[in-house]
Amino acid sequence: MASHSIRSRLTYANVVATLALVVAMGGTGAYAAQLGKNTVASKQVKNNSLTGKDIKDGKLTGADVAKDSLTGAQVKESTLGPVPNASKLGGQPAAVFNRNSKQVKGTFTEGNPLVAPVGPFGSVHLFCDDKNTVGNLTDDVMGLGYQINTGPSGVAMQRAAFSPTPLTPPTWVLYNSFTSGSGTSVDKNSHVFSEWYLSNATGSLAYLARMWGYNDSGAFGCNGIIEVTRMH
């Protein structure tokens, strides 16, 4: 009875559909069974058919990427580490690292010294003494002054040359290192020259200051130049 019921429902369309399904499944399985391990190559893959989910995470390397094919648009900046040596900036503005020399120059008189700041370490200055003879243009003398503080274990060193007249051989003096103080290093000479080296305890911040001064016989007062250069 059951057999008669099945045969009564069996049609040509049912038979064809069933055979097509069997052939399709059997053919796919047979083709897949013929594929050995590591046998699928580029020619078996349809172009532009693979997506990111088809590739296992972490398996692509730099060798898989064409040279110069990535741009900033493909890079997430927040994932990048610091640029080499950028840590030396320490968050300070670029102007702090400008190594160009800065000069102050001109005529200076008694009570109005020529002053130059030396970074965070204070200042150096040239001062003039008119020897209480305001009308005399040739007897003015000058000295080297400073107001320095390099911090704990910092360094402040100076060497200086001075001469009472243009024709007199200069006398050189090397001053010992100290960390802070103010005063006069060379006093009352016609011509003076000095170099200062100032740095913090580690040497990561250092300045060189050069000073030249002379009696300006053509005008009342003294004349000079102070040049300050950041070394590092």
PyMOL commands that set and color helices and strands:
alter all, ss='L'
color gray80, all
select helices_A, chain A and resi 2-9+12-34+42-44+52-54+62-64+72-74+77-79+86-89+94-97+119-121
alter helices_A, ss='H'
color red, helices_A
select strands_A, chain A and resi 102-108+114-117+122-129+141-149+155-163+171-178+180-189+191-199+206-215+222-230
alter strands_A, ss='S'
color yellow, strands_A
deselect
rebuild
show_as cartoon
